[in-house]
Amino acid sequence: MSHTPTPRALALDVLTSLERRDAYADVLLNAALDRAPAMAARDRALASNLVYGVLRWRNRLDYHLARFCRQPLKKLHPKVLHLLRLGAYQILFLDRVPDRAAVSEAVALAHYCGQPAASGLVNAVLRRVAEAGPGLSETLSPVERLSLLFGCPGWLVERWLAEHGPEGAESLCRGASRVPQLWLRIDPRRLPREAALARLHEAGIEAFPGAFAPEAVGLSGGDPRANPLVREGLAVVQDQASQLIARWLSPEPGWRVLDGCAAPGLKATHLAVMVGDTGAVEALDLHPHRVAQVKELAARVGCGNCSAKLGDARTHRWAKPFDAVLVDAPCSGLGVLRRTPEAKWRRSAGEMDELPALQGELLGNLADAVRPGGVLVYATCTTARAENEAVVEAFLAQRPDFRVSPPPAGPVDWRPLVGADGFLRTYPGGVDGTGPAALDGFFAARLRRETAR
């Protein structure tokens, strides 16, 4: 009989593994939950809350812990540091967990994880954190204040302040700290949205239609992997902003479409639904395991017209041009930090500065695969201007055969989403008075190729 860990023990194991491996938190958490099938739904929710809460507020937690820990936090054993963070998160952010319970559970976990000698330190530090409360020093600089208030690294706060000013930076920081809304993309070929909502309501699942993407259904919570529509291949988990990218490209039925950076395949399969059985989508990715991801998703959701192949989008050539090409470029992911909070502590300003060159390479090569009269969409899930507007402007300066195309016709009202320059922008909380709230941060430029090069 397999042993079912406590929610706190499971969270500790996930956080410790995440520290050792360059992996996504959701992948490790889902794997850990799969190994504990007997864990109650309430405990699974608590484990998830603990993992994401610690990742979301790591610098804030460390600020409070460092005040009462005699040795530098970076010198602590990683398990002990995660123990302290778990305890501090419960004390500072979870009203339903009594402080004494958070402390005693952390002390017990010290024995569970093989660090019994640290139990005294854990007990003393967390008790002092509880006594001191959540207040921050009044002497913090503006950057430090925003950084700690919203759980964002200082270098990122500085960048947002420079680009968007105090109000815009605070809006972006607040958006990055929020617990994200869970969205599904329904497959209208097999289940109209109204029918999907009815099925979910019959199953006792609170759901509502999205305000922007026509296939979007929002959920009030729960494990999306257990959702009946997801399990039956009738829906996939995908934010509204991400769903809008395929709509922004807006391929016609029967078109041949290329997704040049396709994994995990959410946009490729969306495009495959839109072009229909008479059309085709070719999905390209650089890594074999990610090509396999696209193939698996396409099979699961019934997109037989979506094929995936291995290739480097910076250099790959095609014998025949496509009607439309999507360049969903690798980026800093600043627009989806609320979904991947671990990325906040892995990214650096230097790494971000290297991305525009790669993005320009991808855009330049994939543009050659567009037929005259065809459509090219460059998209990212970041708010960084250097990765968005600057990349597109540099491309257009070198490629007079492309022009910015107006928003496509169809079921989406693009007016609140598109700026005067014709580019699509969404933000988690709006910024500079623009952009709708409650959407992940995405950028997309729709370009049309007028002539052969």
Secondary structure, 3 states (H helix, E strand, C coil): CCCCCCHHHHHHHHHHHHHHCCCCHHHHHHHHHHCCCCCCHHHHHHHHHHHHHHHHCHHHHHHHHHCCCCCCHHHCCHHHHHHHHHHHHHHHHCCCCCHHHHHHHHHHHHHHCCCHHHHHHHHHHHHHHHHHCCCCCCCCCHHHHHHHHHCCCHHHHHHHHHHHHHHHHHHHHHHHHCCCCEEEEECCCCCCHHHHHHHHHHCCCCEEECCCCCCEEEECCCCHHHCHHHHCCCEEECCHHHHHHHHHHCCCCCCEEEECCCCCCHHHHHHHHHHCCCCEEEEEECCHHHHHHHHHHHHHCCCCCEEEEECCCCCCCCCCCEEEEEEECCCCCHHHCCCCHHHHHCCCHHHHHHHHHHHHHHHHHHHCCEEEEEEEEEEECCCCHHHCHHHHHHHHHHCCCEEECCCCCCCCCCCCCECCCCCEEECCEEECCEEEECCCCEEEEEEEECCCC
